Amino acid sequence: MNNDSSNVGTKQLGLIRLTGIIIGSTIGGGVFSMAGDMAAGGANTAAVLAGWAICGVGMFGLMMCFFGLNKIKPELTNGIYSYAREGFGDFIGFNSAWGYWISALLCNVAYTTLLFAAIGYFFPIFEEGNNLLSIVCASVVIWILNFLVLRGVKEASAINIVTTIAKIIPIFVFILTVIVIRAFDPAIFMSNFWGEAGGPSFLEQIKATTGATVWAFIGVEGAVVVSARAKKSSDVGKASLIGFLGLLAIYVLTCVLSMGIMTRAELAELGNPPMAAIFESVVGPWGGALINLGVILSLVGALLGWTIIAAETPFMAAKLGVFTEAFAKENKHGSPSFSLFMTNGIIQLFLIVIFFQASTYQVFYNLSASMIMIPYLLSALYYLKVVLKKDGLENSTGSQMLAARVFSVLGTIYGFWMLYSSGVMSLLVTSILYAPGILVYIKGKKEKNQEVFGHPINLVIAIILAALAVLAIVLIAMGVYSPL
């Protein structure tokens, strides 16, 4: 989901570069914090391994849904939300676009918090990345990025190259060092395996891994965009498989090795990013400094990339008539000016919330992951619909049809699993973020003098969504649940 691929001429990506771009565009801040986050959620080693197994099978199925749709429906060039719109109509398509947009901007909220938490390692005045100074500096950063994109900075090849290297090197140094110096203690690993008596059930522990695993793979659908630039079409499938398995191996290794260094209770108490504290306990201060430096450089590039993505999402949706006309406005540099200001304005509001609620990186990445679950599920459902109708698959061989059926079912089941495992309260909070979109949708329809909801089922969905949002607000006001 970054822009590495656009820096390469058409059909210029070989297998190695294609694989590297897929890995580089998907790895973000999550890899540096997932071990501590899963431990804090109550997940012990067995549950973490089970969670990654479910994620590995499910997310691969989901990725192959995107790959299949890209081949069958190449005219649907606007990705996730165009799939939902084509499969289930304007209103569902709009909600997919809306959810993807909010998820993208929440990525930047999470990243700014983690950025200043990492800087806080070198300059303790920034603390956990959510104090007043951090919020002020984060605000300055997002508006500098706003200015850069307004000036037409659509590509950042030099930054992307540096930041991709910056986030991969510390991870490999961590993995290799822990293995070479034998810092991994099998006794600690086994003591973490099943956990303490009286803790959360095994199923609850597995469910606690979902947010981190989804967050870690947000962006894997970017491989669909990259695939159009492959030298050979046969390389696309190979690169997708190699890239995905490489990512999964990196994620599982960092989690498993961490659980052989510290107990679950110790991991759960670590600050952001947990990998820094884990590595520091193994090799001393230079380990913590290396990881935090990698996080900082990685997030600088990620923030620019996600600023562009977050602004482009409603801009392109408006071009398709999904969002209101205002989001389609461009300035003289061809930048999506209105969309950009709206996106960063909402990010600014969330940064203010972070300060007053003392919220952390984990809160907003969980919200981001929750928001993107619906667009992911809708894409898988559309692929399942296409496969069942054999739409565009008329000339497929028996094995190709079998693979399409398997991947469409896997992706769909995993989509429902993500919603189930996130929990009822998480879904209710998500409805608060989805509900305001109904007003934007109504305004957009009225601008075009079109019937607002069309089919009655769309009105029913809108009413249910609004009701769930009201219920969530009431429960939060009563103190039953606090998302922040």
Secondary structure, DSSP 8 states (H G I E B T S, - for coil): --SGGGGS-TT-B-HHHHHHHHHHHH--GGGGTHHHHHHHTT--HHHHHHHHHHHHHHHHHHHHHHHHHHHH-TT-TTHHHHHHHHHH-HHHHHHHHHHHHHHHHHHHHHHHHHHHHHHHHHSGGGTTTTSHHHHHHHHHHHHHHHHHHHTT----HHHHHHHHHHHHHHHHHHHHHHHHTT---HHHHHHTTS--TTS--HHHHHHHTHHHHHHHHTTTTHHHHHHTTBSSHHHHHHHHHHHHHHHHHHHHHHHHHHTTTS-HHHHHT--SSHHHHHHHHHH-HHHHHHHHHHHHHHHHHHHHHHHHHHHHHHHHHHHTTSS-GGGG---TTS--HHHHHHHHHHHHHHHHHHHHHT--HHHHHHHHHHHHHHHHHHHHHHHHHHHHHTTT-TT--HHHHHHHHHHHHHHHHHHHHHHHHH-HHHHHHHHHHHTHHHHHHHHHHHHTT--SS-SHHHHHHHHHHHHHHHHHHHHHHTTS----
